[in-house]
């Protein structure tokens, strides 16, 4: 049961929405006339004062959440203090009118504080976003409708956000009458990603560095790039190919994007969120598998809505949740851990170098580069650690995966500075890179190659993070 305390215009609108969902609802208001009007309208309403809520204890015992929504801030504070004292575990939402009252409610223990002006501002922003999507959707439609076939290139070693976004763009293409094929470079090694592809039956075509991607491009009328913005940067698209369509949410200079159409929003938590907006705008049917793909993509890139999440991500997730198959989602989230993942975690722990709260670790030679971010995530959980850079060698490429909880560190900028814009980058809290070994890759002795890679990565990373002097002191 939900309890609304104070039922003016804000409270009544909340009550109306809850009633439309057939929620069990109790309204308490000090105005007898208002209570009578609410009863006449079919609501369960009683007269009461937030200064004295004790008479309602039997009803409150059944409540799952309380909404304190009156325009009287003193009364709201009194009601909040009573609920916090008597029902410490209850979820309480309180209406504030300004920053001062909002701060008072937060200090008094409100779970959520809502300021109507902020709600209006967010609503305006949402309307503007929808307008922008409507406006840009026209340009996207004109490109896709003119194509008979579309090649959708995903970021190399595609993660769930890339896979879900690519699947959504394919659905949009087919809705508009164009055949679409998903291409990717690298491998799908992470056990969750393999389960993701297998359970959702995602049809993908792998293209390797030795394949002539130009031939693939020539077979299609239109080329799209998803979860990457620049050809050749974490994708197999050749540098001399200009994509027609780009969807991404990673940090990139907009003037560097040469596509005919691009929607790159760095402030959004996941590219899957952006594609979900287009699905809704274009009225593309969203089945259970597509909904799971996009929802899991958002959850993965926002670390279950705990990192870089925005209202747009939450809104997209809410929409997708109503279409998704929960059993299918659970199967993707709980795959068995592979033996190689366990081995990689062991190497990451054994080879770690710690400098204060920073860890640099090598996992040596690996076959599955998707075990690398798992190692970085694992080490970030260690007590006293707030930044991790893990790296390993796959064939002739050094792969890096970095994670941080330190607001002073921008990993995307740091790795880009250390290894070049074409080789590395990402977000402030999560970044990665791929550096080709070049002539060093021809070294016959693996241990010698490993030492060269370790020394090169170590020098560059410690330098950009300002830790080289500390490392020298600890070596002495």
C-alpha positions as CSV (number, residue, x, y, z in Angstrom):
1,X,0.0,0.0,0.0
2,X,1.1,3.6,-0.8
3,X,0.3,6.4,1.6
4,X,0.1,10.0,0.4
5,X,0.4,12.7,3.1
6,X,-0.9,16.0,1.9
7,X,-3.1,16.0,-1.3
8,X,-2.9,19.3,-3.0
9,X,-2.3,19.5,-6.8
10,X,0.9,17.6,-6.6
11,X,-0.5,14.9,-4.3
12,X,-3.7,14.5,-6.4
13,X,-1.7,14.0,-9.6
14,X,0.4,11.4,-7.9
15,X,-2.8,9.7,-6.5
16,X,-4.4,9.8,-10.0
17,X,-1.4,8.0,-11.5
18,X,-1.2,5.4,-8.8
19,X,-4.9,4.7,-9.1
20,X,-4.5,4.2,-12.9
21,X,-2.1,1.4,-12.0
22,X,-4.6,-0.1,-9.6
23,X,-2.3,0.4,-6.6
24,X,-3.7,0.1,-3.0
25,X,-3.7,3.7,-1.8
26,X,-4.5,5.7,1.3
27,X,-4.6,9.5,1.3
28,X,-4.3,11.7,4.4
29,X,-5.1,15.4,4.3
30,X,-5.9,18.0,6.9
31,X,-8.7,19.5,4.8
32,X,-12.1,17.9,5.4
33,X,-13.5,19.4,2.2
34,X,-10.7,17.9,0.2
35,X,-11.1,14.5,1.8
36,X,-14.8,14.5,1.0
37,X,-14.0,15.4,-2.7
38,X,-11.5,12.6,-2.9
39,X,-13.9,10.1,-1.5
40,X,-16.6,11.2,-4.0
41,X,-14.0,10.6,-6.7
42,X,-13.5,7.0,-5.5
43,X,-10.3,7.4,-3.4
44,X,-9.7,6.1,0.1
45,X,-9.1,9.3,2.0
46,X,-9.1,10.3,5.7
47,X,-8.7,13.6,7.6
48,X,-5.4,13.8,9.5
49,X,-2.5,16.1,10.5
50,X,1.2,15.3,9.9
51,X,1.8,16.8,13.4
52,X,0.0,13.7,14.8
53,X,0.2,10.5,12.7
54,X,0.0,8.1,15.6
55,X,-3.7,7.3,15.0
56,X,-2.8,5.8,11.7
57,X,-0.4,3.2,13.0
58,X,-2.5,0.2,11.9
59,X,-2.7,1.4,8.3
60,X,1.0,2.4,8.3
61,X,2.0,-1.1,9.2
62,X,0.8,-2.2,5.8
63,X,2.5,0.6,3.8
64,X,5.3,-0.1,1.4
65,X,6.1,3.6,0.7
66,X,5.1,7.1,1.9
67,X,4.8,10.2,-0.2
68,X,4.8,13.4,1.7
69,X,3.6,16.0,-0.8
70,X,2.0,18.9,1.0
71,X,3.0,22.5,0.2
72,X,3.7,23.1,4.0
73,X,7.4,22.5,4.5
74,X,7.2,22.5,8.3
75,X,4.4,19.9,8.2
76,X,6.4,17.8,5.7
77,X,9.4,17.8,8.0
78,X,7.3,16.8,11.0
79,X,5.7,14.0,9.1
80,X,9.1,12.8,7.9
81,X,10.6,12.8,11.4
82,X,7.7,10.8,12.7
83,X,8.0,8.2,9.9
84,X,11.8,7.9,10.4
85,X,11.4,7.4,14.1
86,X,8.5,4.8,13.9
87,X,9.2,3.1,10.6
88,X,12.9,3.3,10.0
89,X,12.8,0.8,7.0
90,X,10.0,2.6,5.2
91,X,10.7,4.2,1.8
92,X,9.8,7.9,2.1
93,X,9.6,10.5,-0.7
94,X,9.2,14.1,0.3
95,X,8.3,17.2,-1.6
96,X,10.6,20.3,-1.2
97,X,10.1,23.8,-2.5
98,X,13.7,25.0,-2.5
99,X,17.3,23.9,-1.9
100,X,17.1,24.8,1.8
101,X,14.1,22.6,2.5
102,X,15.5,19.9,0.3
103,X,18.7,19.8,2.4
104,X,16.6,19.7,5.6
105,X,14.7,16.7,4.4
106,X,17.8,14.9,3.3
107,X,19.4,15.4,6.7
108,X,16.2,14.1,8.3
109,X,16.5,10.9,6.4
110,X,14.3,11.1,3.3
111,X,15.0,8.5,0.7
112,X,14.1,10.8,-2.1
113,X,13.5,14.6,-2.2
114,X,11.5,16.0,-5.1
115,X,11.6,19.7,-6.0
116,X,8.8,20.5,-8.5
117,X,11.0,23.0,-10.4
118,X,13.6,20.2,-10.9
119,X,10.9,17.9,-12.1
120,X,9.7,20.5,-14.6
121,X,13.2,21.1,-15.8
122,X,13.8,17.4,-16.3
123,X,10.5,17.2,-18.2
124,X,11.5,20.0,-20.4
125,X,14.8,18.4,-21.1
126,X,13.1,15.1,-21.9
127,X,10.8,16.9,-24.4
128,X,13.8,18.6,-26.0
129,X,15.6,15.2,-26.3
130,X,12.5,13.7,-27.9
131,X,12.4,16.7,-30.3
132,X,16.0,16.1,-31.2
133,X,15.4,12.4,-31.9
134,X,12.4,13.3,-34.0
135,X,14.4,15.8,-36.0
136,X,17.4,13.6,-36.5
137,X,15.3,10.5,-37.2
138,X,14.3,12.0,-40.5
139,X,17.9,12.2,-41.7
140,X,18.5,8.6,-40.6
141,X,15.3,7.4,-42.4
142,X,16.4,9.0,-45.7
143,X,19.8,7.3,-45.6
144,X,18.4,3.8,-44.7
145,X,15.5,3.9,-47.0
146,X,17.8,4.6,-49.9
147,X,19.8,1.5,-49.1
148,X,19.0,-2.1,-50.1
149,X,21.6,-3.5,-47.7
150,X,23.4,-2.1,-44.7
151,X,26.7,-3.3,-43.2
152,X,26.7,-2.6,-39.4
153,X,30.2,-2.7,-38.0
154,X,30.4,-3.1,-34.2
155,X,33.3,-2.2,-32.0
156,X,35.9,-4.9,-31.9
157,X,35.4,-7.6,-29.3
158,X,31.8,-6.4,-28.9
159,X,30.3,-6.0,-25.5
160,X,26.6,-6.3,-24.6
161,X,26.0,-2.5,-25.3
162,X,27.5,-2.9,-28.8
163,X,25.6,-6.1,-29.5
164,X,22.3,-4.7,-28.3
165,X,22.7,-1.4,-30.1
166,X,23.7,-3.3,-33.3
167,X,20.7,-5.5,-33.0
168,X,18.4,-2.5,-32.6
169,X,19.9,-0.7,-35.6
170,X,19.3,-3.9,-37.6
171,X,15.7,-3.9,-36.5
172,X,15.3,-0.3,-37.6
173,X,16.9,-1.1,-41.0
174,X,14.6,-4.0,-41.6
175,X,11.6,-1.9,-40.5
176,X,12.5,0.6,-43.2
177,X,13.0,-2.1,-45.8
178,X,16.8,-2.5,-45.9
179,X,18.6,-5.8,-45.2
180,X,21.2,-5.5,-42.5
181,X,24.2,-7.6,-41.5
182,X,26.2,-7.3,-38.3
183,X,30.0,-7.5,-38.6
184,X,32.7,-7.5,-35.9
185,X,36.4,-7.9,-35.4
186,X,38.3,-9.6,-32.6
187,X,36.4,-12.2,-30.6
188,X,33.5,-12.7,-28.3
189,X,35.2,-14.3,-25.4
190,X,33.6,-13.1,-22.2
191,X,31.3,-16.0,-21.0
192,X,28.4,-13.5,-20.4
193,X,28.8,-12.2,-24.0
194,X,28.9,-15.7,-25.4
195,X,25.7,-16.5,-23.5
196,X,24.3,-13.2,-24.7
197,X,24.9,-14.1,-28.4
198,X,23.8,-17.7,-28.1
199,X,20.7,-17.3,-26.0
200,X,19.4,-14.4,-28.1
201,X,20.5,-16.2,-31.4
202,X,22.3,-13.0,-32.7
203,X,23.5,-13.6,-36.2
204,X,27.0,-12.1,-36.6
205,X,29.8,-12.2,-39.2
206,X,33.4,-12.1,-37.9
207,X,36.0,-10.3,-40.0
208,X,39.6,-10.5,-39.0
209,X,42.6,-8.3,-39.7
210,X,43.6,-10.5,-42.7
211,X,40.2,-10.3,-44.3
212,X,39.6,-7.6,-46.9
213,X,37.0,-5.5,-45.2
214,X,36.9,-3.3,-48.4
215,X,35.2,-6.2,-50.1
216,X,32.6,-6.4,-47.4
217,X,31.9,-2.7,-47.6
218,X,31.6,-2.9,-51.4
219,X,28.8,-5.5,-51.0
220,X,26.6,-3.0,-49.2
221,X,24.9,0.3,-50.1
222,X,25.3,1.7,-46.6
223,X,27.9,1.4,-43.8
224,X,27.1,1.9,-40.1
225,X,29.5,2.0,-37.1
226,X,28.1,1.2,-33.7
227,X,29.7,1.8,-30.3
228,X,32.7,3.4,-32.1
229,X,32.9,6.7,-33.9
230,X,36.2,6.7,-35.9
231,X,37.1,4.0,-38.4
232,X,40.1,1.9,-37.2
233,X,39.7,2.9,-33.6
234,X,38.6,-0.2,-31.8
235,X,36.9,-1.5,-34.9
236,X,38.0,-3.2,-38.2
237,X,36.6,-0.5,-40.5
238,X,39.6,0.7,-42.6
239,X,40.7,4.3,-42.1
240,X,39.8,5.3,-45.7
241,X,36.2,4.2,-45.3
242,X,33.7,6.9,-44.3
243,X,30.7,5.4,-42.5
244,X,27.2,6.7,-43.5
245,X,25.8,6.2,-40.0
246,X,27.5,6.4,-36.5
247,X,25.9,5.7,-33.1
248,X,28.2,6.0,-30.0
249,X,28.4,7.3,-26.5
250,X,32.2,7.4,-26.0
251,X,34.2,10.5,-25.8
252,X,35.3,11.8,-29.2
253,X,35.8,15.2,-30.8
254,X,32.7,15.8,-32.9
255,X,34.7,17.4,-35.7
256,X,36.6,14.1,-36.1
257,X,33.4,12.3,-37.0
258,X,33.0,12.2,-40.8
259,X,29.8,10.2,-41.1
260,X,26.8,11.5,-43.1
261,X,24.6,10.9,-40.0
262,X,25.9,10.6,-36.5
263,X,24.3,10.6,-33.0
264,X,27.1,10.5,-30.5
265,X,26.1,11.5,-26.9
266,X,28.9,11.3,-24.4
267,X,26.6,12.3,-21.5
268,X,24.5,9.1,-22.1
269,X,25.4,6.0,-20.1
270,X,24.9,3.5,-23.0
271,X,24.5,3.5,-26.8
272,X,21.6,1.1,-26.2
273,X,19.7,4.0,-24.6
274,X,20.2,6.1,-27.8
275,X,19.0,3.3,-30.1
276,X,16.0,2.6,-27.8
277,X,14.9,6.2,-28.3
278,X,14.9,5.7,-32.1
279,X,13.0,2.4,-31.8
280,X,10.3,4.3,-29.9
281,X,10.3,7.3,-32.2
282,X,10.0,5.2,-35.4
283,X,7.5,2.8,-33.9
284,X,9.7,-0.2,-34.5
285,X,8.3,-3.4,-32.8
286,X,10.4,-4.5,-29.8
287,X,10.2,-8.2,-29.1
288,X,11.3,-9.9,-25.9
289,X,14.8,-10.8,-27.2
290,X,15.6,-7.3,-28.5
291,X,14.3,-5.8,-25.2
292,X,16.6,-8.1,-23.2
293,X,19.6,-7.2,-25.5
294,X,19.2,-3.5,-25.0
295,X,18.3,-3.7,-21.3
296,X,21.4,-5.8,-20.6
297,X,23.5,-3.4,-22.7
298,X,22.4,-0.5,-20.6
299,X,22.8,-2.4,-17.3
300,X,26.3,-3.5,-18.3
301,X,27.6,-0.1,-19.4
302,X,26.2,1.6,-16.4
303,X,27.3,-1.2,-14.0
304,X,23.7,-2.0,-13.0
305,X,22.8,1.7,-13.0
306,X,25.6,2.7,-10.5
307,X,28.0,4.4,-12.9
308,X,27.4,7.3,-15.3
309,X,23.7,6.6,-15.4
310,X,21.3,9.4,-16.6
311,X,17.5,9.9,-16.5
312,X,17.5,8.9,-20.2
313,X,19.1,5.5,-19.4
314,X,16.5,4.9,-16.6
315,X,13.6,5.9,-18.9
316,X,14.9,3.5,-21.6
317,X,15.3,0.7,-19.1
318,X,11.8,1.2,-17.8
319,X,10.4,1.0,-21.3
320,X,12.5,-2.1,-22.1
321,X,11.7,-3.9,-18.8
322,X,8.0,-4.1,-19.8
323,X,9.0,-6.0,-23.0
324,X,11.9,-8.1,-21.7
325,X,11.8,-11.8,-20.8
326,X,13.1,-11.9,-17.2
327,X,14.0,-15.6,-17.4
328,X,16.1,-15.0,-20.5
329,X,17.8,-12.1,-18.8
330,X,18.7,-14.2,-15.7
331,X,20.2,-16.9,-17.9
332,X,22.5,-14.3,-19.6
333,X,23.6,-12.8,-16.2
334,X,24.6,-16.1,-14.6
335,X,26.8,-18.1,-17.1
336,X,29.5,-20.4,-15.7
337,X,33.0,-19.0,-15.3
338,X,35.5,-20.4,-17.8
339,X,38.8,-21.9,-16.8
340,X,40.6,-19.3,-18.8
341,X,38.9,-16.5,-16.8
342,X,40.0,-18.1,-13.6
343,X,43.6,-18.4,-14.9
344,X,43.6,-14.7,-16.0
345,X,42.3,-13.6,-12.5
346,X,45.1,-15.6,-11.0
347,X,47.8,-14.0,-13.2
348,X,46.3,-10.5,-12.5
349,X,46.6,-11.1,-8.7
350,X,50.0,-12.6,-8.9
351,X,51.6,-10.0,-11.2
352,X,50.0,-6.9,-9.7
353,X,52.2,-3.9,-8.8
354,X,50.6,-1.6,-6.3
355,X,51.5,2.1,-5.8
356,X,49.2,3.4,-3.0
357,X,45.7,3.0,-4.3
358,X,46.7,2.3,-7.9
359,X,47.3,-1.2,-9.3
360,X,49.1,-2.0,-12.6
361,X,49.0,-5.7,-13.6
362,X,50.0,-7.9,-16.5
363,X,48.1,-11.1,-17.4
364,X,50.8,-12.1,-19.9
365,X,49.6,-14.0,-23.0
366,X,45.9,-14.7,-23.2
367,X,43.5,-16.0,-25.9
368,X,40.4,-14.3,-24.6
369,X,40.8,-10.6,-24.3
370,X,37.4,-10.4,-22.5
371,X,38.9,-11.9,-19.4
372,X,40.9,-8.7,-19.1
373,X,38.1,-6.3,-18.0
374,X,36.9,-9.0,-15.6
375,X,40.4,-9.0,-14.0
376,X,40.3,-5.2,-13.7
377,X,36.9,-5.2,-12.2
378,X,38.0,-7.9,-9.7
379,X,41.1,-6.0,-8.5
380,X,39.1,-2.8,-8.1
381,X,37.2,-4.5,-5.3
382,X,40.3,-4.9,-3.2
383,X,40.4,-2.8,-0.1
384,X,42.2,0.5,-0.5
385,X,42.3,0.3,-4.3
386,X,40.6,2.9,-6.5
387,X,42.3,2.6,-9.9
388,X,43.4,-0.5,-11.9
389,X,45.1,-0.8,-15.3
390,X,45.4,-4.4,-16.5
391,X,47.0,-5.5,-19.8
392,X,47.7,-8.6,-21.7
393,X,48.9,-9.8,-25.1
394,X,46.6,-11.4,-27.7
395,X,48.5,-12.5,-30.7
396,X,50.4,-9.3,-31.8
397,X,48.3,-6.8,-29.9
398,X,48.6,-5.4,-26.3
399,X,45.1,-5.0,-24.9
400,X,44.5,-2.7,-21.9
401,X,41.5,-2.5,-19.6
402,X,41.3,0.2,-16.9
403,X,38.8,1.0,-14.1
404,X,38.7,3.7,-11.4
405,X,36.5,5.0,-8.6
406,X,38.7,8.1,-8.2
407,X,37.0,11.3,-9.3
408,X,40.4,12.9,-9.8
409,X,41.3,10.5,-12.6
410,X,40.0,10.5,-16.1
411,X,41.1,7.2,-17.5
412,X,39.9,7.9,-21.1
413,X,42.1,11.0,-21.3
414,X,45.0,9.3,-19.5
415,X,45.2,6.3,-21.8
416,X,44.7,8.4,-24.9
417,X,47.6,10.6,-23.8
418,X,49.8,7.6,-23.0
419,X,49.2,5.6,-26.2
420,X,47.6,7.9,-28.7
421,X,44.0,8.8,-29.7
422,X,43.9,6.0,-32.4
423,X,45.0,3.3,-29.9
424,X,43.2,4.1,-26.6
425,X,40.5,6.0,-24.9
426,X,37.1,5.7,-23.3
427,X,35.2,7.2,-20.3
428,X,36.5,8.8,-17.2
429,X,35.9,5.7,-15.0
430,X,36.3,3.0,-17.6
431,X,38.7,2.9,-20.6
432,X,40.8,0.6,-22.7
433,X,43.2,0.3,-25.6
434,X,44.8,-1.8,-28.3
435,X,48.4,-1.3,-29.2
436,X,50.0,-3.3,-32.0
437,X,53.4,-4.6,-31.2
438,X,54.7,-4.0,-34.7
439,X,58.3,-5.1,-35.1
440,X,58.4,-6.4,-31.6
441,X,55.7,-8.9,-32.5
442,X,58.4,-10.8,-34.6
443,X,60.5,-11.5,-31.5
444,X,60.8,-15.3,-31.2
445,X,61.4,-15.4,-27.5
446,X,58.1,-14.9,-25.8
447,X,59.6,-13.9,-22.5
448,X,61.6,-11.2,-24.2
449,X,58.5,-9.9,-25.9
450,X,56.6,-9.9,-22.7
451,X,59.3,-7.9,-20.9
452,X,59.3,-5.4,-23.8
453,X,55.5,-5.0,-23.5
454,X,55.5,-4.8,-19.7
455,X,58.2,-2.1,-19.7
456,X,56.6,0.0,-22.4
457,X,53.1,-0.1,-20.8
458,X,54.4,0.4,-17.3
459,X,56.5,3.5,-18.4
460,X,53.7,5.2,-20.2
461,X,50.9,4.5,-17.6
462,X,53.0,5.5,-14.6
463,X,54.1,8.6,-16.5
464,X,50.6,9.9,-17.4
465,X,49.3,9.1,-13.9
466,X,52.3,10.9,-12.2
467,X,53.5,7.8,-10.4
468,X,56.9,7.3,-12.0
469,X,58.8,8.9,-9.1
470,X,57.0,6.8,-6.5
471,X,57.8,3.7,-8.5
472,X,61.5,4.6,-8.6
473,X,61.5,5.2,-4.8
474,X,59.9,1.8,-4.2
475,X,62.4,0.1,-6.4
476,X,65.4,1.6,-4.5
